[in-house]
Amino acid sequence: MKKHLVIIGLISVVLIGSLSGCVGPEVIDYFNGEYSINAQTIVSVSNINGQIEITGWDGDNVSVYAVKKSTFGEEDLDKANISVTQTEITLKSSQNIPVRNSYKQGLIILSKYLTIPR
């Protein structure tokens, strides 16, 4: 029985050692943007994998800061896109600012930090 446990232990060590080379160093990309708003502006945020942090401040604009991280290289990092669009809604003369991201497969962590007026 001890012989089997030793063999299973050695196989486990070899497998873990060989798999550890599959993941490379962490690659990071940053996104920054500032958007002017009015009192009727609607800000919407979505995210699939990562955190969203929203902070109020006394300014007149929305600040978006995002961080994309991947341990599978730059090519994998490029599969995630951040899009911020600022559109006028004429019905109430307000603005809509959606902060979105899209993924084309891959294991990416995307965290977003927004600062919005109180």
C-alpha atoms as an extended CHARMM CRD file, in Angstrom:
* protein
*
       118  EXT
         1         1  MET       CA              0.0000000000        0.0000000000        0.0000000000  PROA      1               0.0000000000
         2         2  LYS       CA              2.8250000000        2.3860000000        0.8720000000  PROA      2               0.0000000000
         3         3  LYS       CA              4.4210000000        1.6520000000       -2.4950000000  PROA      3               0.0000000000
         4         4  HSD       CA              1.2400000000        2.7310000000       -4.3060000000  PROA      4               0.0000000000
         5         5  LEU       CA              1.0280000000        5.9660000000       -2.3120000000  PROA      5               0.0000000000
         6         6  VAL       CA              4.6620000000        6.7810000000       -3.1100000000  PROA      6               0.0000000000
         7         7  ILE       CA              4.0780000000        6.1290000000       -6.8250000000  PROA      7               0.0000000000
         8         8  ILE       CA              0.8990000000        8.2330000000       -6.8490000000  PROA      8               0.0000000000
         9         9  GLY       CA              2.7500000000       11.0050000000       -4.9880000000  PROA      9               0.0000000000
        10        10  LEU       CA              5.6240000000       10.9760000000       -7.5160000000  PROA      10              0.0000000000
        11        11  ILE       CA              3.2050000000       11.0290000000      -10.4620000000  PROA      11              0.0000000000
        12        12  SER       CA              1.3530000000       13.9620000000       -8.8810000000  PROA      12              0.0000000000
        13        13  VAL       CA              4.5910000000       15.9250000000       -8.4140000000  PROA      13              0.0000000000
        14        14  VAL       CA              5.5920000000       15.3010000000      -12.0430000000  PROA      14              0.0000000000
        15        15  LEU       CA              2.1670000000       16.3460000000      -13.3520000000  PROA      15              0.0000000000
        16        16  ILE       CA              2.0530000000       19.5070000000      -11.2580000000  PROA      16              0.0000000000
        17        17  GLY       CA              5.5830000000       20.4060000000      -12.3180000000  PROA      17              0.0000000000
        18        18  SER       CA              4.8150000000       19.9150000000      -16.0010000000  PROA      18              0.0000000000
        19        19  LEU       CA              1.5440000000       21.8750000000      -15.8470000000  PROA      19              0.0000000000
        20        20  SER       CA              3.0920000000       24.8500000000      -14.0850000000  PROA      20              0.0000000000
        21        21  GLY       CA              4.8560000000       25.7810000000      -17.3300000000  PROA      21              0.0000000000
        22        22  CYS       CA              1.4750000000       26.2500000000      -19.0670000000  PROA      22              0.0000000000
        23        23  VAL       CA              0.8370000000       29.5860000000      -17.3910000000  PROA      23              0.0000000000
        24        24  GLY       CA              3.2180000000       32.4370000000      -18.1030000000  PROA      24              0.0000000000
        25        25  PRO       CA              3.8960000000       35.7720000000      -16.4570000000  PROA      25              0.0000000000
        26        26  GLU       CA              0.9840000000       38.1310000000      -15.8920000000  PROA      26              0.0000000000
        27        27  VAL       CA              0.3880000000       40.5950000000      -18.7350000000  PROA      27              0.0000000000
        28        28  ILE       CA             -1.4340000000       43.8370000000      -17.8590000000  PROA      28              0.0000000000
        29        29  ASP       CA             -3.1100000000       46.5140000000      -19.9920000000  PROA      29              0.0000000000
        30        30  TYR       CA             -4.6850000000       49.7530000000      -18.7260000000  PROA      30              0.0000000000
        31        31  PHE       CA             -7.5800000000       51.9060000000      -19.9490000000  PROA      31              0.0000000000
        32        32  ASN       CA             -8.2750000000       55.5030000000      -18.8590000000  PROA      32              0.0000000000
        33        33  GLY       CA            -11.0450000000       57.8410000000      -19.9390000000  PROA      33              0.0000000000
        34        34  GLU       CA            -12.9290000000       60.9220000000      -18.7460000000  PROA      34              0.0000000000
        35        35  TYR       CA            -16.4100000000       61.8570000000      -19.9340000000  PROA      35              0.0000000000
        36        36  SER       CA            -18.3470000000       65.0570000000      -19.3510000000  PROA      36              0.0000000000
        37        37  ILE       CA            -21.9200000000       64.6000000000      -18.1590000000  PROA      37              0.0000000000
        38        38  ASN       CA            -25.0590000000       66.4760000000      -17.1880000000  PROA      38              0.0000000000
        39        39  ALA       CA            -27.5540000000       65.9010000000      -14.3610000000  PROA      39              0.0000000000
        40        40  GLN       CA            -29.6080000000       63.4030000000      -16.4060000000  PROA      40              0.0000000000
        41        41  THR       CA            -26.6840000000       61.2260000000      -17.4850000000  PROA      41              0.0000000000
        42        42  ILE       CA            -27.1640000000       57.4860000000      -17.1310000000  PROA      42              0.0000000000
        43        43  VAL       CA            -24.0020000000       55.4880000000      -16.4810000000  PROA      43              0.0000000000
        44        44  SER       CA            -24.2670000000       51.7110000000      -16.8410000000  PROA      44              0.0000000000
        45        45  VAL       CA            -21.4650000000       49.2330000000      -16.2180000000  PROA      45              0.0000000000
        46        46  SER       CA            -21.1840000000       45.5230000000      -16.9660000000  PROA      46              0.0000000000
        47        47  ASN       CA            -18.4030000000       43.0570000000      -16.3650000000  PROA      47              0.0000000000
        48        48  ILE       CA            -18.0010000000       39.3000000000      -16.7140000000  PROA      48              0.0000000000
        49        49  ASN       CA            -14.8240000000       38.4860000000      -14.7830000000  PROA      49              0.0000000000
        50        50  GLY       CA            -13.4180000000       41.0360000000      -12.3370000000  PROA      50              0.0000000000
        51        51  GLN       CA            -14.5210000000       43.6820000000       -9.9220000000  PROA      51              0.0000000000
        52        52  ILE       CA            -16.3890000000       46.9400000000      -10.3900000000  PROA      52              0.0000000000
        53        53  GLU       CA            -15.6830000000       49.7570000000       -7.9510000000  PROA      53              0.0000000000
        54        54  ILE       CA            -17.6750000000       53.0070000000       -8.0660000000  PROA      54              0.0000000000
        55        55  THR       CA            -16.6940000000       56.0530000000       -6.0190000000  PROA      55              0.0000000000
        56        56  GLY       CA            -18.4760000000       59.4150000000       -5.7440000000  PROA      56              0.0000000000
        57        57  TRP       CA            -16.6530000000       62.7220000000       -5.9410000000  PROA      57              0.0000000000
        58        58  ASP       CA            -17.3790000000       66.4670000000       -6.2780000000  PROA      58              0.0000000000
        59        59  GLY       CA            -16.2850000000       66.8080000000       -9.9270000000  PROA      59              0.0000000000
        60        60  ASP       CA            -18.3710000000       67.2960000000      -13.0850000000  PROA      60              0.0000000000
        61        61  ASN       CA            -17.2520000000       64.2770000000      -15.0920000000  PROA      61              0.0000000000
        62        62  VAL       CA            -17.1110000000       60.4780000000      -15.0260000000  PROA      62              0.0000000000
        63        63  SER       CA            -13.6770000000       58.9040000000      -14.8480000000  PROA      63              0.0000000000
        64        64  VAL       CA            -13.2220000000       55.3110000000      -16.0230000000  PROA      64              0.0000000000
        65        65  TYR       CA            -10.0810000000       53.3660000000      -15.1750000000  PROA      65              0.0000000000
        66        66  ALA       CA             -9.8630000000       49.6910000000      -16.1400000000  PROA      66              0.0000000000
        67        67  VAL       CA             -7.2060000000       47.0070000000      -15.7830000000  PROA      67              0.0000000000
        68        68  LYS       CA             -7.0230000000       43.8940000000      -17.9900000000  PROA      68              0.0000000000
        69        69  LYS       CA             -4.9050000000       40.9910000000      -16.7000000000  PROA      69              0.0000000000
        70        70  SER       CA             -3.9840000000       37.6500000000      -18.2320000000  PROA      70              0.0000000000
        71        71  THR       CA             -1.4070000000       34.9780000000      -17.5060000000  PROA      71              0.0000000000
        72        72  PHE       CA             -1.7900000000       33.5220000000      -20.9910000000  PROA      72              0.0000000000
        73        73  GLY       CA              0.0940000000       36.2350000000      -22.8770000000  PROA      73              0.0000000000
        74        74  GLU       CA             -0.5760000000       39.3690000000      -24.8850000000  PROA      74              0.0000000000
        75        75  GLU       CA             -2.5620000000       37.4900000000      -27.5260000000  PROA      75              0.0000000000
        76        76  ASP       CA             -5.0780000000       36.3430000000      -24.9380000000  PROA      76              0.0000000000
        77        77  LEU       CA             -5.2170000000       39.8340000000      -23.4350000000  PROA      77              0.0000000000
        78        78  ASP       CA             -6.1480000000       41.2620000000      -26.8450000000  PROA      78              0.0000000000
        79        79  LYS       CA             -9.2860000000       39.0910000000      -26.8620000000  PROA      79              0.0000000000
        80        80  ALA       CA            -10.9570000000       41.3980000000      -24.3250000000  PROA      80              0.0000000000
        81        81  ASN       CA            -12.0720000000       44.8570000000      -25.4270000000  PROA      81              0.0000000000
        82        82  ILE       CA            -13.3070000000       47.7390000000      -23.3010000000  PROA      82              0.0000000000
        83        83  SER       CA            -15.8070000000       50.0710000000      -24.9120000000  PROA      83              0.0000000000
        84        84  VAL       CA            -17.1690000000       53.3080000000      -23.5400000000  PROA      84              0.0000000000
        85        85  THR       CA            -19.6540000000       55.1820000000      -25.6850000000  PROA      85              0.0000000000
        86        86  GLN       CA            -21.2140000000       58.5250000000      -24.9560000000  PROA      86              0.0000000000
        87        87  THR       CA            -24.5160000000       59.1220000000      -26.7290000000  PROA      87              0.0000000000
        88        88  GLU       CA            -27.1450000000       61.8290000000      -26.5190000000  PROA      88              0.0000000000
        89        89  ILE       CA            -30.7130000000       60.7500000000      -25.8250000000  PROA      89              0.0000000000
        90        90  THR       CA            -32.8650000000       63.4450000000      -27.3810000000  PROA      90              0.0000000000
        91        91  LEU       CA            -36.1480000000       62.5180000000      -25.6780000000  PROA      91              0.0000000000
        92        92  LYS       CA            -35.0920000000       63.9020000000      -22.2780000000  PROA      92              0.0000000000
        93        93  SER       CA            -31.8910000000       65.5780000000      -23.4830000000  PROA      93              0.0000000000
        94        94  SER       CA            -29.8880000000       63.2690000000      -21.2730000000  PROA      94              0.0000000000
        95        95  GLN       CA            -26.8060000000       61.1850000000      -21.9600000000  PROA      95              0.0000000000
        96        96  ASN       CA            -26.1510000000       57.4680000000      -21.7920000000  PROA      96              0.0000000000
        97        97  ILE       CA            -22.6320000000       56.2320000000      -21.0040000000  PROA      97              0.0000000000
        98        98  PRO       CA            -22.4230000000       52.4230000000      -21.1470000000  PROA      98              0.0000000000
        99        99  VAL       CA            -19.1070000000       50.9130000000      -20.0360000000  PROA      99              0.0000000000
       100       100  ARG       CA            -18.9040000000       47.4270000000      -21.5340000000  PROA      100             0.0000000000
       101       101  ASN       CA            -16.3860000000       44.7720000000      -22.3900000000  PROA      101             0.0000000000
       102       102  SER       CA            -16.4190000000       41.8650000000      -24.7910000000  PROA      102             0.0000000000
       103       103  TYR       CA            -14.5030000000       38.5990000000      -24.7260000000  PROA      103             0.0000000000
       104       104  LYS       CA            -13.4940000000       36.2550000000      -27.5230000000  PROA      104             0.0000000000
       105       105  GLN       CA            -12.6460000000       33.2800000000      -25.3140000000  PROA      105             0.0000000000
       106       106  GLY       CA             -9.7270000000       33.3890000000      -22.9460000000  PROA      106             0.0000000000
       107       107  LEU       CA             -9.0870000000       33.7120000000      -19.2420000000  PROA      107             0.0000000000
       108       108  ILE       CA             -8.9210000000       37.4250000000      -18.5360000000  PROA      108             0.0000000000
       109       109  ILE       CA             -9.6080000000       39.3830000000      -15.3770000000  PROA      109             0.0000000000
       110       110  LEU       CA            -10.9650000000       42.8380000000      -16.1240000000  PROA      110             0.0000000000
       111       111  SER       CA            -11.4800000000       45.2260000000      -13.2070000000  PROA      111             0.0000000000
       112       112  LYS       CA            -13.1800000000       48.6110000000      -13.5980000000  PROA      112             0.0000000000
       113       113  TYR       CA            -12.9560000000       51.6470000000      -11.3410000000  PROA      113             0.0000000000
       114       114  LEU       CA            -15.3750000000       54.5390000000      -11.9020000000  PROA      114             0.0000000000
       115       115  THR       CA            -15.4910000000       57.9360000000      -10.2570000000  PROA      115             0.0000000000
       116       116  ILE       CA            -18.8390000000       59.6760000000      -10.7020000000  PROA      116             0.0000000000
       117       117  PRO       CA            -20.3140000000       62.9350000000       -9.3790000000  PROA      117             0.0000000000
       118       118  ARG       CA            -22.3620000000       62.6830000000       -6.2040000000  PROA      118             0.0000000000
